[in-house]
Amino acid sequence: MEPLFDFYAEHAGCGIGSVSARLACLRNASISALARAQDTAQYHCTAPFHLFHPTLDGKLIVDTPTVSILQGNLRDIPIIVGATSNETLSGGDIPTALKAFFPGLNDNDIDEYLEVYPSSDFDSDGQREQVATGESELICAREIIGRAAAKKSKAWTYRYNQAVPTSGSSTVGHASENWMMFKGTSTGFNGSTVFQPMRPADEAFAEELIAYWLSFVRAGDPNTYKLARSPMWPSYTINKKERIVLQEGPDNSTTVSGSFPEVEPDLETKRCLFVASKVHQEQD
């Protein structure tokens, strides 16, 4: 991590002096200078580590998040957690992609993955690769966090199923909901943002999403102040793993919701239990 710190400090204008002197300089640097240095490190730092992640110090952070969650070490508060339909941060064949993302996985782990994600369960090799990588990287956080939170309080989970309208693709990729939640916004380098035009159906769907989320903020329940046209969002429980599918209304409707409840598929539940069993190898 030291080379990353050196790179960051230098690009924030604090590259001279002892560590304590550079830290003092960073504390007085402008937010814009810090933000630019952070993004520059992500894209241009050639050190072994070029991203900023929490460090297990045994005091503030005593274990990896998934281990802590599986042990029930989380706050007794209601929670919303979800994923998009086609989540993944990787591409290519399953062994190569998983080992690149999780270097702690060995060949035996990969063989188990290939057994848990057989070709016969999927419509294509591409879908198999997307699900096998996406569930470990992103999707199974929904099940793992939802299950743990439901034991303590109330949990609501979702599957976001609306592609970004301006993407030219039907794939509902990672963070697709952000475009809708922030009213046609695509984020860029250094916190910049680009607003794109929204169709009436997009505006109506965005209002529906925002109403659910603001209701949760106000009342701890996404249903309390939801729009009248929106369906009830079922809570996720240990015995009834229901969630909501969030998508636009039929035929570009602005008055009819396209969202609906669904039950978490058994195969997905089993796969995510397998993913959770690899927590020590994946260190997530």
C-alpha positions as CSV (number, residue, x, y, z in Angstrom):
1,M,0.0,0.0,0.0
2,E,3.0,2.4,0.5
3,P,3.5,2.9,-3.3
4,L,-0.2,3.7,-3.6
5,F,0.1,6.3,-0.8
6,D,3.2,7.8,-2.4
7,F,1.4,8.1,-5.8
8,Y,-1.7,9.6,-4.2
9,A,0.1,12.1,-2.1
10,E,2.3,13.3,-5.0
11,H,-0.7,13.8,-7.3
12,A,-2.6,15.6,-4.6
13,G,0.3,18.1,-4.3
14,C,1.7,16.6,-1.1
15,G,4.6,14.5,-2.3
16,I,7.4,16.1,-0.3
17,G,8.5,15.4,3.3
18,S,8.0,12.7,5.9
19,V,4.9,10.6,6.1
20,S,3.5,12.7,8.9
21,A,4.3,15.9,6.9
22,R,2.5,14.5,3.8
23,L,-0.5,13.4,5.9
24,A,-0.7,17.0,7.4
25,C,-0.6,18.3,3.8
26,L,-3.4,16.0,2.7
27,R,-5.6,17.1,5.6
28,N,-5.4,20.6,4.3
29,A,-5.7,19.8,0.6
30,S,-8.8,20.8,-1.3
31,I,-11.5,18.2,-1.9
32,S,-11.1,18.6,-5.7
33,A,-7.3,17.9,-5.4
34,L,-8.0,14.8,-3.3
35,A,-10.7,13.6,-5.7
36,R,-8.5,14.0,-8.8
37,A,-5.6,12.2,-7.1
38,Q,-7.9,9.3,-6.2
39,D,-9.2,8.9,-9.7
40,T,-5.7,9.2,-11.2
41,A,-4.5,6.5,-8.9
42,Q,-7.2,4.1,-10.0
43,Y,-6.4,4.6,-13.7
44,H,-2.7,5.3,-13.8
45,C,-0.9,4.0,-10.7
46,T,1.2,0.9,-11.7
47,A,1.8,-0.3,-8.1
48,P,0.4,-3.8,-7.2
49,F,-2.5,-2.1,-5.4
50,H,-4.1,0.9,-7.2
51,L,-7.5,1.0,-5.5
52,F,-8.5,2.2,-2.0
53,H,-10.1,-0.5,0.2
54,P,-10.7,-0.8,3.9
55,T,-7.9,-2.3,5.9
56,L,-8.4,-5.0,8.5
57,D,-6.8,-3.3,11.5
58,G,-8.4,-5.5,14.2
59,K,-10.0,-2.5,15.9
60,L,-12.2,-0.5,13.6
61,I,-12.6,-3.3,11.0
62,V,-12.1,-6.6,12.7
63,D,-13.0,-8.9,9.8
64,T,-14.0,-9.0,6.2
65,P,-17.6,-7.7,5.7
66,T,-19.1,-11.1,4.6
67,V,-17.6,-12.9,7.5
68,S,-19.0,-10.3,9.9
69,I,-22.4,-10.5,8.3
70,L,-22.5,-14.3,8.3
71,Q,-21.7,-14.2,12.0
72,G,-24.6,-11.8,12.7
73,N,-22.3,-8.9,13.5
74,L,-24.5,-6.2,11.9
75,R,-26.8,-3.5,13.2
76,D,-30.4,-4.2,14.1
77,I,-31.9,-1.9,11.5
78,P,-34.2,-2.3,8.5
79,I,-32.4,-2.6,5.2
80,I,-32.9,-2.5,1.4
81,V,-30.5,-4.4,-0.7
82,G,-30.6,-5.6,-4.3
83,A,-28.9,-6.3,-7.6
84,T,-29.5,-5.8,-11.3
85,S,-30.5,-8.8,-13.4
86,N,-27.2,-9.1,-15.3
87,E,-24.6,-8.0,-12.8
88,T,-21.0,-8.8,-13.4
89,L,-17.7,-6.9,-13.3
90,S,-15.8,-9.5,-15.3
91,G,-15.7,-11.0,-18.8
92,G,-14.4,-14.2,-20.4
93,D,-14.2,-17.7,-19.2
94,I,-15.2,-18.6,-15.7
95,P,-11.8,-19.9,-14.3
96,T,-9.8,-16.9,-15.7
97,A,-12.3,-14.3,-14.6
98,L,-12.8,-15.7,-11.1
99,K,-9.1,-16.1,-10.4
100,A,-8.4,-12.6,-11.6
101,F,-11.1,-11.2,-9.3
102,F,-10.4,-13.5,-6.4
103,P,-6.7,-14.6,-6.4
104,G,-7.3,-16.7,-3.3
105,L,-9.4,-19.2,-5.2
106,N,-7.4,-22.4,-6.1
107,D,-8.0,-25.0,-8.8
108,N,-10.2,-27.1,-6.5
109,D,-12.4,-24.1,-5.8
110,I,-12.7,-23.4,-9.5
111,D,-13.7,-27.1,-10.2
112,E,-16.4,-26.7,-7.6
113,Y,-17.7,-23.5,-9.3
114,L,-17.9,-25.3,-12.6
115,E,-20.0,-28.0,-10.9
116,V,-22.3,-25.6,-9.2
117,Y,-22.8,-23.6,-12.4
118,P,-23.3,-26.4,-15.0
119,S,-23.9,-25.5,-18.6
120,S,-27.2,-27.3,-18.5
121,D,-28.6,-24.6,-16.1
122,F,-28.1,-21.8,-18.6
123,D,-29.3,-20.7,-22.0
124,S,-25.8,-19.9,-23.3
125,D,-22.2,-19.9,-22.3
126,G,-22.4,-16.1,-22.0
127,Q,-25.2,-16.3,-19.5
128,R,-23.4,-19.0,-17.5
129,E,-20.2,-16.8,-17.4
130,Q,-22.2,-13.7,-16.4
131,V,-24.1,-15.5,-13.6
132,A,-21.0,-17.4,-12.2
133,T,-19.0,-14.3,-12.0
134,G,-21.7,-11.9,-11.1
135,E,-23.1,-13.8,-8.2
136,S,-19.8,-13.9,-6.4
137,E,-18.9,-10.4,-7.2
138,L,-22.2,-8.7,-6.6
139,I,-25.5,-10.5,-6.8
140,C,-25.2,-12.8,-3.8
141,A,-24.7,-9.8,-1.5
142,R,-28.5,-9.5,-1.8
143,E,-29.1,-12.9,-0.4
144,I,-26.3,-12.9,2.2
145,I,-27.2,-9.4,3.6
146,G,-31.0,-10.0,3.2
147,R,-30.9,-13.2,5.2
148,A,-28.7,-11.8,7.9
149,A,-30.8,-8.6,8.3
150,A,-34.1,-10.6,8.3
151,K,-32.9,-12.4,11.4
152,K,-32.6,-9.1,13.3
153,S,-35.0,-6.7,11.8
154,K,-36.9,-6.1,8.5
155,A,-35.3,-6.6,5.1
156,W,-36.5,-5.8,1.6
157,T,-34.6,-7.0,-1.5
158,Y,-35.0,-6.2,-5.2
159,R,-34.0,-7.3,-8.7
160,Y,-33.6,-4.3,-10.9
161,N,-34.7,-5.3,-14.4
162,Q,-34.5,-2.1,-16.5
163,A,-31.7,-1.5,-18.9
164,V,-30.4,2.1,-19.2
165,P,-32.5,3.5,-22.0
166,T,-29.6,5.4,-23.6
167,S,-27.2,2.4,-23.6
168,G,-28.4,0.8,-26.7
169,S,-28.4,-2.6,-25.0
170,S,-31.0,-4.8,-23.3
171,T,-28.4,-5.9,-20.7
172,V,-29.3,-4.7,-17.2
173,G,-25.7,-4.3,-16.1
174,H,-24.1,-3.2,-12.8
175,A,-25.5,0.1,-11.4
176,S,-28.2,0.4,-14.1
177,E,-30.6,1.7,-11.4
178,N,-28.4,4.7,-10.7
179,W,-29.3,6.2,-14.1
180,M,-33.0,6.1,-13.2
181,M,-32.6,7.0,-9.5
182,F,-30.6,10.1,-10.4
183,K,-32.9,11.2,-13.2
184,G,-30.9,10.3,-16.3
185,T,-27.5,10.7,-14.8
186,S,-24.3,8.9,-15.9
187,T,-21.3,9.5,-13.7
188,G,-17.9,10.1,-15.1
189,F,-14.3,10.9,-14.1
190,N,-13.6,12.9,-10.9
191,G,-17.3,13.0,-9.8
192,S,-18.4,14.6,-13.1
193,T,-21.9,13.7,-14.4
194,V,-23.8,13.8,-17.6
195,F,-27.5,14.2,-17.7
196,Q,-29.3,12.5,-20.5
197,P,-32.9,13.1,-21.7
198,M,-35.6,10.9,-20.2
199,R,-38.7,9.7,-21.9
200,P,-42.1,10.1,-20.1
201,A,-42.0,6.4,-19.2
202,D,-38.5,6.9,-17.7
203,E,-39.7,9.9,-15.6
204,A,-42.7,7.9,-14.3
205,F,-40.5,4.9,-13.4
206,A,-37.9,7.2,-11.7
207,E,-40.7,8.7,-9.6
208,E,-41.8,5.2,-8.5
209,L,-38.3,4.2,-7.5
210,I,-37.6,7.5,-5.6
211,A,-41.0,7.2,-3.8
212,Y,-40.0,3.7,-2.6
213,W,-36.6,4.8,-1.4
214,L,-37.8,8.0,0.3
215,S,-40.6,6.1,2.0
216,F,-37.9,3.8,3.4
217,V,-35.9,6.8,4.6
218,R,-38.9,8.4,6.2
219,A,-40.7,5.4,7.7
220,G,-38.2,2.5,7.6
221,D,-40.6,0.8,5.1
222,P,-40.7,1.3,1.3
223,N,-44.4,0.8,1.3
224,T,-45.6,3.5,3.7
225,Y,-45.3,6.4,1.2
226,K,-45.1,4.5,-2.1
227,L,-47.0,5.7,-5.1
228,A,-50.6,4.5,-5.3
229,R,-49.9,2.7,-8.6
230,S,-46.9,0.8,-7.2
231,P,-47.3,-2.7,-5.9
232,M,-46.6,-3.7,-2.3
233,W,-43.0,-4.5,-1.8
234,P,-42.9,-7.8,0.1
235,S,-40.4,-8.1,2.9
236,Y,-37.6,-10.7,2.6
237,T,-37.8,-13.3,5.4
238,I,-36.0,-16.6,6.2
239,N,-39.1,-18.6,5.4
240,K,-40.4,-16.6,2.5
241,K,-37.7,-15.2,0.3
242,E,-39.7,-12.7,-1.7
243,R,-38.4,-9.6,-3.4
244,I,-39.6,-7.1,-5.9
245,V,-38.7,-6.8,-9.6
246,L,-38.3,-3.2,-10.5
247,Q,-39.0,-2.3,-14.1
248,E,-40.9,0.2,-16.3
249,G,-44.6,-0.1,-17.0
250,P,-45.9,-2.0,-20.0
251,D,-46.1,-0.3,-23.4
252,N,-44.2,2.8,-22.0
253,S,-47.1,3.5,-19.7
254,T,-46.8,6.4,-17.3
255,T,-49.8,5.4,-15.2
256,V,-49.3,1.6,-14.8
257,S,-46.4,0.1,-12.8
258,G,-44.4,-2.7,-14.4
259,S,-42.9,-3.8,-11.1
260,F,-44.0,-7.0,-9.4
261,P,-43.1,-9.4,-6.6
262,E,-41.2,-12.7,-7.2
263,V,-39.8,-15.5,-5.1
264,E,-36.1,-16.0,-5.0
265,P,-35.3,-19.0,-7.3
266,D,-34.2,-22.1,-5.4
267,L,-31.2,-22.5,-7.7
268,E,-30.1,-19.0,-6.9
269,T,-30.4,-19.6,-3.2
270,K,-28.3,-22.7,-3.4
271,R,-25.7,-21.1,-5.5
272,C,-25.4,-18.1,-3.1
273,L,-25.0,-20.5,-0.2
274,F,-22.1,-22.0,-2.1
275,V,-20.7,-18.5,-2.8
276,A,-20.9,-17.7,0.9
277,S,-18.9,-20.8,1.7
278,K,-16.0,-19.3,-0.2
279,V,-15.8,-16.2,1.9
280,H,-12.3,-16.9,3.2
281,Q,-10.8,-17.6,-0.2
282,E,-12.6,-14.6,-1.8
283,Q,-11.9,-12.2,1.2
284,D,-14.9,-10.1,0.4
